[in-house]
């Protein structure tokens, strides 16, 4: 890696001068996730550069830096004083071209999501996307926080400056939480599994304790140097991938039921069948290490698949194994460089009981507002989808149990072949079922540094 500032993690306690500058100039929510219990996305398409600059004039004063965010975290840990909402702003290639600004180099970003090879990613044709996403977005404003009133106030302050005709996408996300057997609670996605457990870590002080696999990786896996005028100090931005993913919860429940019957599971153990699809139990317990869920507490994240190379415990096609192989393919270092900093949120209303368990099974109207930061859309996001998730031969073409990702895969599915029992050699085959996630739209964007945002307004 040619830029020494990006070749390591960042220490908050003793940052180098280059890293101190990164903390001061990089938008919050990139290096470490901000609280986003409530999330609003505003997608904009303007008829002129002047109108787009009006939006930037309104938004940029609300954007806080990574350093400001982390200082708020310190205050909260000390005396429980809540922080303020964060605002991210990112521009597509179409938006930067409208402003006459230089474009970052990534080929997928320059082309835009809808102009890439959809078949390799499993995506449906653009004419099946939600209508608002079928034309290029120019900018995306992301507002998130813990207090819905504060988030709503930030949204109103920004929307005052955006003509109604320019605001083409408004999405609202909200966290769903479930009470654990241990008395705590955890965020869950719409299929009912603990969400956001494993994220790449770029800050040394956030490293998880314990031996084994770890998610710590270098800044160069999320930040890229920006084009800048001669004589200006180096600044860094990050590519932002937006995807609206609809989840068919009824279809996923049918898949779990069919799998439970094929495995001969009875009683409460039938609820464990879905772990073979996901790779973790509903409470986040890793399937590779535990046949049954542990029943609450923090989900382990330092495990790997080294002791289960052919998938006798955790099927090789399981979602979390596909998306984070942990030594199943090219080795943990290469795999870590592919991971994405996920910052999205669930959308849609659900009926829940007193413990936060979902009591309905909607077919449409619920899903994930997928947001992820990366240093390369081509080598991280597209690679992970096409080479890992949608590729039945990953992690090994020689393994007869290979299949596309049964959770997020959108390609036509084949039958699943998996262990009849946890740790067993003998296999059972389950008939193919329809995909349970569908892309409704999205965009490739770039989140500039704060100085670069100011330069765009000149």
Long-range contacts (C-beta under 8 A, 24 or more apart in sequence): 1-218, 1-220, 3-220, 3-225, 3-234, 5-219, 5-234, 5-236, 6-218, 6-219, 6-220, 6-223, 6-225, 6-236, 7-218, 7-219, 7-220, 8-218, 8-219, 9-201, 9-202, 9-203, 9-204, 9-216, 9-217, 9-218, 9-219, 10-202, 10-203, 10-204, 10-219, 11-203, 11-204, 11-205, 12-70, 12-203, 12-204, 12-205, 13-205, 18-234, 19-219, 20-67, 21-233, 21-234, 21-235, 22-66, 22-219, 22-223, 22-236, 23-65, 23-66, 23-67, 23-70, 24-65, 24-66, 24-67, 25-65, 25-235, 25-236, 25-449, 25-450, 25-451, 26-65, 26-66, 26-223, 26-235, 26-236, 26-237, 26-238, 26-449, 26-450, 27-63, 27-64, 27-65, 27-66, 27-88, 27-89, 27-238, 27-447, 27-448, 27-449, 27-450, 28-63, 28-64, 28-65, 28-66, 28-68, 28-69, 28-86, 28-88, 29-69, 29-86, 29-88, 29-142, 29-144, 29-343, 29-373, 30-66, 30-88, 30-222, 30-223, 30-238, 30-341, 30-373, 30-447, 31-66, 31-202, 31-203, 31-219, 31-222, 31-341, 32-66, 32-69, 32-70, 32-201, 32-202, 32-203, 32-206, 33-196, 33-199, 33-341, 33-343, 34-69, 34-83, 34-86, 34-144, 34-145, 34-343, 35-83, 35-144, 35-145, 35-146, 36-86, 36-144, 36-145, 36-173, 36-175, 36-343, 36-345, 37-144, 37-145, 37-146, 37-148, 37-174, 37-175, 38-144, 38-145, 38-146, 38-147, 38-148, 38-151, 38-172, 38-173, 38-174, 38-175, 39-142, 39-143, 39-144, 39-151, 39-171, 39-172, 39-173, 39-174, 39-344, 39-345, 39-369, 40-142, 40-143, 40-144, 40-151, 40-155, 40-170, 40-171, 40-172, 40-173, 41-140, 41-141, 41-142, 41-143, 41-169, 41-170, 41-171, 41-172, 41-173, 41-242, 41-369, 42-140, 42-141, 42-142, 42-143, 42-155, 42-158, 42-159, 42-162, 42-167, 42-169, 42-170, 43-132, 43-133, 43-137, 43-139, 43-140, 43-167, 43-168, 43-169, 43-170, 43-171, 43-443, 44-137, 44-138, 44-139, 44-140, 44-141, 44-162, 44-166, 44-167, 44-168, 44-169, 45-135, 45-136, 45-137, 45-138, 45-166, 45-168, 46-98, 46-138, 46-139, 46-166, 47-166, 48-98, 49-98, 49-99, 49-100, 51-163, 51-166, 52-95, 52-98, 52-99, 52-138, 52-139, 53-99, 53-456, 53-457, 54-161, 54-162, 55-139, 55-141, 55-158, 55-161, 55-162, 55-166, 56-89, 56-139, 56-453, 56-456, 56-457, 57-161, 57-457, 58-157, 58-158, 58-160, 58-161, 58-162, 59-87, 59-89, 59-141, 59-158, 60-89, 60-450, 60-453, 60-454, 60-457, 62-87, 62-154, 62-157, 62-158, 63-87, 63-88, 63-89, 63-450, 63-453, 65-450, 82-146, 82-147, 83-145, 83-146, 84-145, 84-150, 85-143, 85-144, 85-145, 85-147, 85-150, 85-151, 85-154, 86-142, 86-143, 86-144, 86-145, 87-141, 87-142, 87-143, 87-154, 87-158, 88-140, 88-141, 88-142, 88-240, 88-447, 89-139, 89-140, 89-141, 89-142, 89-447, 89-448, 89-453, 90-139, 90-140, 90-142, 90-240, 90-445, 90-446, 90-447, 90-448, 91-138, 91-139, 91-140, 91-445, 91-446, 91-448, 91-456, 92-136, 92-137, 92-138, 92-139, 92-140, 92-443, 92-444, 92-445, 92-446, 93-136, 93-444, 93-446, 94-136, 94-137, 94-138, 95-137, 95-138, 95-139, 95-445, 96-446, 98-138, 99-456, 101-456, 102-227, 103-227, 104-224, 104-226, 104-227, 104-237, 104-239, 104-446, 106-224, 106-239, 106-376, 106-377, 106-378, 107-378, 108-377, 108-378, 108-381, 108-382, 108-444, 109-239, 109-377, 109-444, 109-445, 109-446, 111-444, 112-136, 112-443, 112-444, 113-241, 113-243, 113-442, 113-443, 113-444, 116-382, 120-382, 120-385, 120-386, 120-390, 121-382, 121-385, 121-386, 121-390, 121-410, 122-385, 122-389, 122-390, 122-404, 122-409, 122-410, 122-411, 123-410, 123-439, 124-410, 124-438, 124-439, 129-439, 129-440, 129-441, 130-244, 130-440, 130-441, 132-168, 132-169, 132-441, 133-169, 133-244, 133-440, 133-441, 133-442, 133-443, 134-441, 135-168, 136-443, 137-168, 137-169, 137-443, 137-445, 139-445, 140-169, 140-240, 140-242, 140-443, 140-445, 142-343, 142-371, 144-345, 171-244, 171-347, 171-369, 172-347, 173-344, 173-345, 173-346, 173-347, 173-369, 174-345, 174-346, 174-347, 175-345, 175-346, 176-346, 176-350, 176-352, 176-356, 176-358, 177-356, 178-355, 178-356, 178-357, 179-355, 179-356, 180-283, 180-295, 180-296, 180-297, 181-283, 181-295, 181-296, 182-295, 182-296, 182-297, 183-296, 184-296, 184-297, 185-356, 186-283, 186-284, 186-299, 188-282, 188-356, 189-247, 189-346, 189-368, 190-247, 190-249, 190-346, 190-348, 190-350, 190-358, 190-366, 190-367, 190-368, 191-247, 191-249, 191-252, 191-274, 191-278, 191-407, 191-436, 192-274, 192-282, 192-357, 192-358, 193-274, 193-278, 193-280, 193-281, 193-282, 193-284, 194-280, 194-282, 194-283, 194-284, 194-299, 195-346, 196-342, 197-280, 197-284, 197-299, 197-301, 198-301, 198-320, 198-324, 199-341, 199-342, 200-336, 200-339, 200-340, 200-341, 202-341, 208-301, 208-302, 210-302, 211-302, 212-302, 212-303, 212-304, 213-302, 213-303, 213-304, 213-326, 213-327, 213-332, 214-302, 215-301, 215-336, 215-339, 216-336, 217-336, 217-337, 217-339, 220-375, 221-336, 221-337, 221-339, 221-374, 221-375, 221-380, 222-341, 222-373, 222-374, 222-375, 223-375, 224-375, 224-376, 226-448, 226-449, 226-452, 228-452, 229-455, 232-451, 235-448, 235-449, 235-451, 235-452, 236-449, 237-446, 237-447, 237-448, 237-449, 237-452, 238-341, 238-373, 238-374, 238-375, 238-446, 238-447, 239-373, 239-374, 239-375, 239-376, 239-377, 239-381, 239-444, 239-445, 239-446, 239-447, 240-371, 240-372, 240-373, 240-444, 240-445, 240-446, 240-447, 241-340, 241-370, 241-371, 241-372, 241-373, 241-374, 241-377, 241-381, 241-442, 241-444, 241-445, 242-369, 242-370, 242-371, 242-442, 242-443, 242-444, 242-445, 243-368, 243-370, 243-439, 243-441, 243-442, 244-347, 244-367, 244-368, 244-369, 244-370, 244-439, 244-440, 244-441, 244-442, 245-367, 245-368, 245-369, 245-370, 245-408, 245-437, 245-438, 245-439, 245-440, 246-364, 246-365, 246-366, 246-367, 246-437, 246-438, 246-439, 246-440, 247-366, 247-367, 247-368, 247-436, 247-437, 248-363, 248-364, 248-434, 248-436, 248-437, 248-438, 249-358, 249-360, 249-361, 249-362, 249-363, 249-366, 249-436, 250-361, 250-362, 250-363, 251-363, 251-433, 251-434, 251-435, 251-436, 252-407, 252-436, 253-361, 254-433, 255-406, 255-433, 255-436, 258-430, 258-431, 258-433, 259-416, 259-430, 262-428, 262-429, 262-430, 263-420, 263-421, 263-428, 264-420, 276-314, 276-315, 276-318, 276-418, 277-318, 277-319, 277-406, 277-407, 278-318, 278-319, 278-320, 278-407, 279-314, 279-315, 279-318, 279-319, 279-320, 279-321, 279-322, 280-320, 286-314, 286-320, 287-313, 287-314, 287-318, 287-422, 288-313, 288-314, 288-321, 289-313, 291-422, 291-423, 304-332, 310-399, 310-401, 311-399, 311-401, 311-418, 311-419, 312-419, 312-423, 312-424, 312-425, 313-419, 313-422, 313-423, 315-401, 315-416, 315-418, 315-419, 316-395, 316-396, 316-399, 316-401, 316-402, 317-392, 317-401, 317-402, 317-403, 317-404, 317-405, 317-406, 317-416, 317-418, 318-406, 319-405, 319-406, 319-407, 319-408, 322-388, 322-389, 322-394, 322-405, 323-384, 323-388, 323-389, 323-405, 323-408, 325-388, 325-395, 328-395, 329-388, 329-394, 329-395, 329-396, 337-380, 338-379, 338-380, 338-383, 338-384, 338-388, 339-380, 339-384, 340-372, 340-373, 340-374, 340-380, 340-381, 340-384, 341-372, 341-373, 341-374, 342-370, 342-371, 342-372, 343-371, 343-372, 343-373, 344-368, 344-369, 344-370, 344-371, 344-372, 345-369, 345-371, 367-437, 367-440, 370-442, 373-447, 377-444, 401-427, 406-436, 407-436, 407-437, 408-437, 409-435, 409-437, 410-435, 410-437, 410-438, 410-439, 411-435
